[in-house]
Amino acid sequence: MDSLQTSVSLLVRIRDSSNAAAWGEFVDLYGPLLYSCARRHGLQDSDAADLIQEILRNVFRSIGRLEYDRSRGSFRGWLLTVARNEIFRQNRRKRPDKGTGDSEVQELLSQQTAPANEDEEREHQLRLFHLASNRVRHQFRDGTWQAFWKNVVEEQTAEQVASSLGISVGAVYVARSRVTARIREEIALLEQPD
């Protein structure tokens, strides 16, 4: 099971085709994942963008019928399988028909069923971090946020951050701890299964 799971509430919210906020969140969360999958499978930028549109159109049309059962696998895994199948269909349309014993076709099939790799997982985690960060940013004073960001994201030492912001090293650690805890809470909400 994925450590990063799709919120079932998001899947319920996108069933309402007029819920632009839910669809925006869905696209923000899964667009980059689908794009990287397409590029990794050899699609050019414009083809990858077309693929994403096609997949989102398919999700839009079928989400009302989706009976999500986490025990059968993750939603993200299902979405990546849909992407790989669509890539396979596109590649197949571009080639002349070949017999099923062709090694090139067999190689393509084996690539289509490959599980999400570490790069996809890392990109997804990074996307969740940025979504959560954007959601909690307004909850902190600018100095607190800057101390966290410079220390954690920009990887400046606590001493460098303290010097540049005119605060104590202890204040940097407190800011880092408070903001990190709040971002973790927000990520847990994004991953919440209900």
C-alpha positions as CSV (number, residue, x, y, z in Angstrom):
1,M,0.0,0.0,0.0
2,D,1.3,3.5,-0.8
3,S,2.5,5.6,2.1
4,L,0.9,8.5,0.3
5,Q,-2.8,7.8,-0.3
6,T,-5.4,9.7,-2.1
7,S,-8.0,11.3,0.1
8,V,-11.3,9.6,-0.5
9,S,-13.0,12.9,0.2
10,L,-11.2,14.4,-2.8
11,L,-12.5,11.6,-4.9
12,V,-16.0,12.3,-3.6
13,R,-15.6,16.0,-4.2
14,I,-14.5,15.6,-7.8
15,R,-17.7,13.6,-8.5
16,D,-19.3,17.0,-8.6
17,S,-18.2,18.2,-12.0
18,S,-18.9,21.9,-11.0
19,N,-16.5,21.7,-8.0
20,A,-13.7,23.7,-9.6
21,A,-11.7,23.8,-6.4
22,A,-11.7,20.0,-6.0
23,W,-10.7,19.5,-9.7
24,G,-8.0,22.2,-9.3
25,E,-6.6,20.3,-6.3
26,F,-6.8,17.0,-8.2
27,V,-5.0,18.4,-11.2
28,D,-2.3,20.1,-9.0
29,L,-1.8,16.8,-7.2
30,Y,-1.8,14.4,-10.2
31,G,-0.9,16.5,-13.2
32,P,2.9,16.5,-12.5
33,L,2.8,12.8,-11.7
34,L,1.1,12.0,-15.0
35,Y,3.4,14.3,-16.9
36,S,6.6,12.7,-15.5
37,C,5.2,9.2,-16.2
38,A,4.6,10.2,-19.8
39,R,8.0,11.8,-20.3
40,R,9.7,8.8,-18.7
41,H,7.9,6.6,-21.3
42,G,9.4,8.7,-24.1
43,L,6.5,11.1,-24.9
44,Q,7.5,14.6,-26.1
45,D,6.3,17.6,-24.1
46,S,3.2,18.3,-26.2
47,D,2.3,14.6,-26.4
48,A,2.6,14.4,-22.6
49,A,0.3,17.4,-22.2
50,D,-2.2,15.7,-24.6
51,L,-2.0,12.5,-22.6
52,I,-2.8,14.3,-19.4
53,Q,-5.8,15.9,-20.9
54,E,-7.0,12.6,-22.2
55,I,-6.6,10.9,-18.8
56,L,-8.3,13.7,-17.0
57,R,-11.2,13.6,-19.5
58,N,-11.5,9.8,-18.8
59,V,-11.4,10.4,-15.0
60,F,-14.0,13.1,-15.4
61,R,-16.3,10.8,-17.4
62,S,-15.9,7.8,-15.1
63,I,-15.5,9.2,-11.6
64,G,-19.2,8.9,-11.0
65,R,-19.1,5.2,-11.5
66,L,-15.8,4.7,-9.5
67,E,-16.3,2.4,-6.5
68,Y,-13.0,3.0,-4.7
69,D,-11.8,0.0,-2.7
70,R,-8.4,0.7,-1.1
71,S,-7.9,-3.1,-0.6
72,R,-7.7,-3.5,-4.4
73,G,-4.8,-1.0,-4.6
74,S,-4.1,2.7,-4.4
75,F,-5.9,5.3,-6.5
76,R,-2.5,6.7,-7.6
77,G,-1.5,3.2,-8.8
78,W,-4.7,2.9,-10.7
79,L,-4.2,6.3,-12.3
80,L,-0.6,5.4,-13.3
81,T,-1.9,2.2,-14.8
82,V,-4.4,4.2,-16.8
83,A,-1.6,6.5,-18.0
84,R,0.6,3.6,-19.0
85,N,-2.2,1.9,-20.9
86,E,-3.0,5.1,-22.7
87,I,0.7,5.5,-23.6
88,F,0.7,2.0,-24.9
89,R,-2.4,2.7,-27.0
90,Q,-0.8,5.8,-28.4
91,N,2.5,4.0,-29.2
92,R,0.6,1.2,-30.8
93,R,-1.3,3.6,-33.1
94,K,1.9,5.0,-34.3
95,R,3.4,1.6,-35.3
96,P,2.4,-0.9,-37.9
97,D,0.8,-4.0,-36.5
98,K,3.2,-6.7,-35.4
99,G,2.6,-10.2,-34.1
100,T,2.3,-10.7,-30.4
101,G,5.5,-12.6,-30.2
102,D,7.5,-9.5,-31.3
103,S,10.2,-8.7,-28.7
104,E,9.6,-4.9,-29.1
105,V,5.9,-5.4,-28.2
106,Q,6.8,-7.7,-25.3
107,E,9.2,-5.0,-24.0
108,L,6.5,-2.4,-24.3
109,L,4.1,-4.5,-22.4
110,S,6.6,-5.1,-19.6
111,Q,7.2,-1.4,-19.3
112,Q,3.5,-0.7,-19.0
113,T,2.9,-2.8,-15.9
114,A,6.0,-1.6,-14.1
115,P,5.2,-0.2,-10.6
116,A,5.7,3.5,-9.9
117,N,9.4,4.1,-9.4
118,E,11.2,6.1,-6.8
119,D,11.3,9.2,-8.9
120,E,7.5,9.3,-9.2
121,E,7.2,8.7,-5.5
122,R,9.7,11.5,-4.7
123,E,7.9,13.9,-7.1
124,H,4.6,13.1,-5.5
125,Q,6.0,13.7,-2.0
126,L,7.5,17.0,-3.1
127,R,4.1,18.0,-4.6
128,L,2.4,17.2,-1.4
129,F,4.9,19.2,0.5
130,H,4.4,22.2,-1.7
131,L,0.6,21.9,-1.5
132,A,0.7,21.7,2.3
133,S,3.2,24.5,2.5
134,N,1.0,26.8,0.4
135,R,-2.0,26.0,2.6
136,V,-0.3,26.7,5.9
137,R,1.9,29.6,4.9
138,H,-0.6,32.3,6.0
139,Q,-0.7,30.8,9.5
140,F,2.8,32.1,10.4
141,R,4.4,35.5,10.7
142,D,6.8,36.3,7.9
143,G,9.9,36.0,10.1
144,T,8.8,32.6,11.3
145,W,8.2,31.4,7.8
146,Q,11.5,32.8,6.5
147,A,13.4,31.1,9.3
148,F,11.8,27.8,8.5
149,W,12.2,28.2,4.7
150,K,15.8,29.3,4.7
151,N,16.8,26.5,7.2
152,V,14.8,23.6,5.8
153,V,14.3,24.3,2.1
154,E,17.3,26.5,1.2
155,E,19.4,24.3,3.6
156,Q,21.1,27.3,5.3
157,T,22.6,26.6,8.8
158,A,20.6,27.8,11.8
159,E,23.5,30.2,12.4
160,Q,23.3,31.7,8.9
161,V,19.6,32.1,9.1
162,A,19.8,33.7,12.6
163,S,22.4,36.1,11.4
164,S,20.5,37.1,8.2
165,L,17.2,37.6,10.0
166,G,18.6,39.1,13.2
167,I,17.1,36.4,15.5
168,S,18.6,33.8,17.8
169,V,19.6,30.4,16.7
170,G,17.0,29.0,19.2
171,A,14.3,31.0,17.4
172,V,15.3,29.4,14.1
173,Y,14.9,25.9,15.7
174,V,11.6,26.8,17.2
175,A,10.3,28.2,13.8
176,R,11.5,25.1,12.0
177,S,9.8,22.8,14.5
178,R,6.5,24.7,14.5
179,V,6.2,25.0,10.7
180,T,7.4,21.5,10.1
181,A,4.8,20.1,12.5
182,R,2.0,22.1,10.9
183,I,3.0,21.0,7.4
184,R,3.1,17.4,8.5
185,E,-0.5,17.8,9.9
186,E,-1.6,19.3,6.6
187,I,0.0,16.4,4.6
188,A,-1.8,14.0,6.8
189,L,-5.1,15.7,6.0
190,L,-4.3,15.5,2.3
191,E,-3.6,11.8,2.6
192,Q,-6.5,11.1,4.9
193,P,-8.6,8.3,3.6
194,D,-12.0,9.7,4.6
